[in-house]
Amino acid sequence: MIIRPTIELPLLAAIWGASFLFMKIGGPEFGPILFMAMRTFVASLLLVSLLAYKKQIRLLFQQKTAIFIVGLLNTAIPFSLFGWATLTLSAGSTSVLNATTPMFGAIVAVIWLKDTFNNSTILGLLIGFIGVYFLMFEKLNMPNSEVILPVFAVMLASLFYGISANFTKKYLSKVKPLVLATGSQISASLVLVPISLFFIPDTMPSIAAINAVVVLGIVCTGFAYIIFFRLISALGPTKAISVTYLIPTFGLLWGWIFLQENISMMMLFGCSLILFGVALTTGIFSLKNKLSITVSK
């Protein structure tokens, strides 16, 4: 592995982990719909500019219907669900729950693409979902807790990510990643911006909230996609997607440093179970002879 990917992989995880921090800062003042509409719009401006620089704008009109569907499944719907969930959940907890995306991707692949489950996958799914329970254990047992629906919203968003990944694999595998990313952000903006006009806040959001949505759009969406494409080129898609497993670490860290979010031993235990479950589900770890665990190469 060359030096640049070794730097860019954790950098990307740090950036995407910080996205939950910015959602927590700006979401309550803008509202989840308007906040995410602005995020996709800002990202669209950046990505379209890059696509124009590469003289590839015309490629946006190839398979535009399928790209629009990806914009809904991979951006508009899950972004809105995450935006709403972070009004209740901590940034760290949301980032950990997001790590279940590969597990949902595996389930969708079995149902839709007729992939098969092995023993490692089944055990990984079980361990991962048990980890979700332990991650949220303390909040689930609080009086008058309202955490169940937000947790469900994040899991549903992760499911949509899993559906989108399989849809992309089946119908859009030959589309350039930058074209797909740009098209999906534009599509999401076309859906979210008109809807967001019905959710204009009564008071002007603070400078901190405005800065949060700008940084989220430019850095955590537009710039992050550019890094991700570079990693795909340097490492291949399988290794590049391993960034998913690093995101919760940074999500918890940024929430603890900047928002003073509490990190309990129960949360760390749940986080560990989720990440271990994801590793089993996706094949990073696999069972051998039902007793030992081997690292997949």
Order of alpha helices (4+ residues) and beta strands (2+ residues): alpha-alpha-alpha-alpha-alpha-alpha-alpha-alpha-alpha-alpha-alpha-alpha-alpha-alpha-alpha-beta-beta
